[in-house]
Amino acid sequence: MKVAAHLLQAANLLLHPGCAFCGLPRLPGYPLCEACHADLPWLPVEYNPTIAGCTASLSAFAYHPPINNLLLGIKFGKNLRELAVMGELTAVGILSQLPTVPDAILPVPLHTARLHIRGFNQALELARPLAKQLAIPLLTDTITRHKATQAQTELDSNQRQHNLHQAFRVQKPIRHQHIAIFDDVITTGSTARELASLLLAHGVQQVDIWSCARSILRQKHEAGAQIDYH
């Protein structure tokens, strides 16, 4: 009887999985329950200032708890289940405020040495649900990061720009006119500016920057309206 009960419980969890954060019943077709969804630091479009060289700038979240802790845990703990959930949530945040659909998404490339150590490109994996829902390609080998730069989090804004100078290289002809650069977190925007400059120099007409999260003063987003998940 106990075995049968455990099997029934396991089957129920598979058919009706709980909220990815708290385990309570989740919203239909969505990874979170209503309470966990409402508690996330969703970032309204008005708090996404444009970055030089980019036409539009969109981030799903402010880089505040629990998003910052989740992203750090995924990056260094290789928690692929949470990575998939964050990809879904990022898509919800971006698609809810998307003005136009680009021709392709360019996840910020990792240097091969860092990719080998980490095992995956977090920006690429977070961008997959967006590319799938928009039915547009992910540019994974058009531009490479040939310079092993120092981690941006260890530098100030001026050092970040110098650190990224000529860090990226175009490997294939760019045939798209409108490209969205995707990064996991935007801080100063140095990476986006460097990539946008390279894309524009190779004939791209419009460059947007999207991210899962963005560093922003806490008080700016707290009064913002919540995103409708329906």
C-alpha positions as CSV (number, residue, x, y, z in Angstrom):
1,M,0.0,0.0,0.0
2,K,2.8,2.4,0.9
3,V,4.5,1.7,-2.4
4,A,1.3,2.3,-4.3
5,A,0.8,5.6,-2.5
6,H,4.3,6.7,-3.3
7,L,3.8,5.8,-7.0
8,L,0.6,7.7,-7.1
9,Q,2.3,10.8,-5.5
10,A,5.1,10.6,-8.0
11,A,2.7,10.3,-10.9
12,N,0.7,13.3,-9.6
13,L,3.8,15.4,-9.4
14,L,4.7,14.5,-13.0
15,L,1.3,15.4,-14.2
16,H,0.8,18.4,-12.0
17,P,4.2,19.8,-11.1
18,G,4.3,22.5,-8.4
19,C,5.7,26.0,-8.5
20,A,9.4,25.9,-9.4
21,F,10.2,28.2,-6.4
22,C,7.9,27.1,-3.5
23,G,6.4,23.8,-4.7
24,L,2.7,25.0,-4.2
25,P,0.3,24.5,-7.1
26,R,1.4,26.6,-10.1
27,L,-0.6,28.5,-12.6
28,P,-1.7,26.5,-15.7
29,G,1.0,26.5,-18.3
30,Y,3.4,28.6,-16.2
31,P,6.3,27.5,-13.9
32,L,5.3,29.6,-10.9
33,C,2.4,30.0,-8.5
34,E,0.6,33.4,-8.5
35,A,2.3,34.6,-5.3
36,C,5.9,33.8,-6.5
37,H,5.2,35.5,-9.8
38,A,4.0,38.6,-8.1
39,D,7.0,38.7,-5.8
40,L,9.6,38.9,-8.6
41,P,11.2,42.2,-9.4
42,W,9.7,42.6,-12.9
43,L,11.2,45.6,-14.7
44,P,8.7,47.8,-16.7
45,V,9.9,49.1,-20.0
46,E,10.1,52.7,-18.8
47,Y,13.0,51.7,-16.5
48,N,15.1,50.3,-19.4
49,P,17.1,53.3,-20.7
50,T,18.5,53.0,-24.2
51,I,22.2,52.0,-24.5
52,A,24.3,53.9,-27.1
53,G,24.2,52.1,-30.4
54,C,21.0,50.2,-29.6
55,T,17.5,51.2,-30.7
56,A,15.7,49.5,-27.9
57,S,16.7,48.1,-24.5
58,L,14.5,45.5,-22.7
59,S,15.2,43.5,-19.5
60,A,12.7,41.2,-17.8
61,F,13.9,41.9,-14.2
62,A,15.8,44.2,-12.0
63,Y,18.9,42.5,-10.7
64,H,17.6,42.1,-7.2
65,P,16.7,39.1,-5.0
66,P,15.8,36.4,-5.8
67,I,16.8,37.0,-9.5
68,N,20.4,37.9,-8.7
69,N,20.9,34.9,-6.4
70,L,19.3,32.6,-8.9
71,L,21.5,33.8,-11.8
72,L,24.7,33.5,-9.7
73,G,23.6,30.0,-8.6
74,I,23.0,28.9,-12.1
75,K,26.2,30.3,-13.5
76,F,28.5,28.8,-10.9
77,G,26.4,25.9,-9.6
78,K,25.3,24.7,-13.1
79,N,21.7,24.2,-12.0
80,L,20.2,23.5,-15.4
81,R,16.6,23.1,-14.0
82,E,16.6,26.6,-12.7
83,L,18.2,27.8,-15.9
84,A,15.3,26.4,-17.9
85,V,12.8,28.1,-15.5
86,M,14.7,31.4,-15.8
87,G,14.6,31.1,-19.5
88,E,10.8,30.8,-19.5
89,L,10.4,33.7,-17.1
90,T,12.7,35.9,-19.1
91,A,10.7,35.2,-22.2
92,V,7.5,36.3,-20.4
93,G,9.1,39.6,-19.3
94,I,10.6,40.4,-22.7
95,L,7.6,39.4,-24.9
96,S,5.2,41.4,-22.7
97,Q,6.9,44.6,-23.7
98,L,8.3,43.8,-27.2
99,P,7.6,46.6,-29.8
100,T,9.0,44.8,-32.9
101,V,10.4,41.3,-33.6
102,P,14.0,41.3,-34.7
103,D,15.4,39.0,-37.4
104,A,17.7,37.1,-35.1
105,I,19.0,37.0,-31.5
106,L,22.8,37.2,-30.8
107,P,23.6,35.7,-27.3
108,V,26.7,37.4,-26.0
109,P,29.5,34.9,-26.8
110,L,31.8,33.4,-24.2
111,H,35.5,32.9,-24.8
112,T,36.2,29.2,-25.5
113,A,38.4,28.9,-22.3
114,R,35.6,30.2,-20.1
115,L,33.0,28.1,-22.0
116,H,35.1,25.0,-21.3
117,I,35.3,25.8,-17.6
118,R,31.6,26.6,-17.2
119,G,30.2,24.1,-19.6
120,F,27.5,26.3,-21.1
121,N,26.8,29.8,-22.2
122,Q,24.2,31.2,-19.8
123,A,23.1,34.0,-22.2
124,L,22.6,31.4,-25.0
125,E,20.5,29.1,-22.8
126,L,18.4,31.9,-21.4
127,A,17.7,33.1,-24.9
128,R,16.5,29.8,-26.2
129,P,12.8,30.1,-25.1
130,L,12.6,33.6,-26.7
131,A,14.0,32.4,-30.0
132,K,11.6,29.5,-30.0
133,Q,8.5,31.5,-29.2
134,L,9.5,34.2,-31.8
135,A,10.5,31.6,-34.4
136,I,13.8,33.4,-35.1
137,P,17.4,32.1,-35.2
138,L,20.0,32.2,-32.5
139,L,23.3,33.4,-33.9
140,T,25.8,31.1,-32.1
141,D,28.8,31.2,-34.4
142,T,28.5,34.5,-36.4
143,I,30.5,36.4,-33.8
144,T,33.1,34.9,-31.4
145,R,34.9,36.3,-28.4
146,H,38.5,35.8,-29.3
147,K,39.9,37.9,-26.4
148,A,39.9,36.2,-23.0
149,T,38.7,39.3,-21.1
150,Q,38.8,39.8,-17.3
151,A,35.4,39.3,-15.6
152,Q,33.4,42.5,-16.0
153,T,32.2,42.4,-12.4
154,E,35.7,42.9,-11.2
155,L,36.1,46.3,-13.1
156,D,34.8,49.8,-12.9
157,S,32.9,51.3,-15.9
158,N,36.0,52.7,-17.6
159,Q,38.0,49.5,-17.2
160,R,35.0,47.5,-18.5
161,Q,35.0,49.4,-21.8
162,H,38.8,49.0,-22.3
163,N,38.6,45.4,-21.3
164,L,36.1,44.7,-24.1
165,H,37.9,46.7,-26.8
166,Q,38.1,44.5,-29.9
167,A,37.2,41.4,-27.8
168,F,34.7,40.2,-30.4
169,R,35.3,39.2,-34.0
170,V,32.9,38.6,-36.9
171,Q,33.3,35.0,-38.3
172,K,30.5,34.8,-40.9
173,P,28.7,37.3,-43.1
174,I,25.9,39.0,-41.2
175,R,22.7,38.7,-43.3
176,H,20.2,40.1,-40.8
177,Q,19.2,43.7,-40.7
178,H,17.7,43.8,-37.2
179,I,19.4,41.9,-34.4
180,A,18.7,41.7,-30.7
181,I,21.8,41.2,-28.5
182,F,21.0,39.0,-25.5
183,D,23.0,39.0,-22.2
184,D,22.1,37.5,-18.9
185,V,22.7,40.8,-16.9
186,I,23.2,44.4,-18.0
187,T,25.2,46.6,-15.7
188,T,27.0,49.5,-17.4
189,G,26.1,48.3,-20.9
190,S,29.8,48.1,-22.1
191,T,29.3,44.7,-23.6
192,A,26.2,45.7,-25.5
193,R,27.9,48.9,-26.8
194,E,30.9,46.9,-28.1
195,L,28.8,44.3,-29.9
196,A,26.4,46.9,-31.2
197,S,29.2,48.9,-32.7
198,L,30.6,45.8,-34.4
199,L,27.2,44.8,-35.8
200,L,26.5,48.3,-37.2
201,A,29.9,48.4,-38.8
202,H,29.0,45.2,-40.7
203,G,25.8,46.6,-42.1
204,V,23.2,45.8,-39.5
205,Q,20.5,48.5,-39.6
206,Q,19.0,48.1,-36.1
207,V,20.4,46.6,-32.9
208,D,18.4,46.0,-29.7
209,I,19.7,44.8,-26.4
210,W,17.7,42.3,-24.3
211,S,18.6,40.7,-21.0
212,C,17.2,38.6,-18.2
213,A,18.1,41.2,-15.6
214,R,19.5,44.8,-15.3
215,S,21.2,46.6,-12.5
216,I,18.9,49.4,-11.4
217,L,18.2,51.5,-8.3
218,R,15.7,49.6,-6.2
219,Q,13.3,52.4,-5.7
220,K,12.8,52.8,-9.5
221,H,11.0,49.5,-10.0
222,E,9.2,49.0,-6.8
223,A,6.2,51.1,-7.8
224,G,6.1,49.7,-11.3
225,A,3.1,47.7,-12.5
226,Q,3.3,43.9,-12.5
227,I,3.5,42.0,-15.8
228,D,0.3,40.1,-16.7
229,Y,1.3,36.5,-17.2
230,H,-1.8,35.6,-19.2
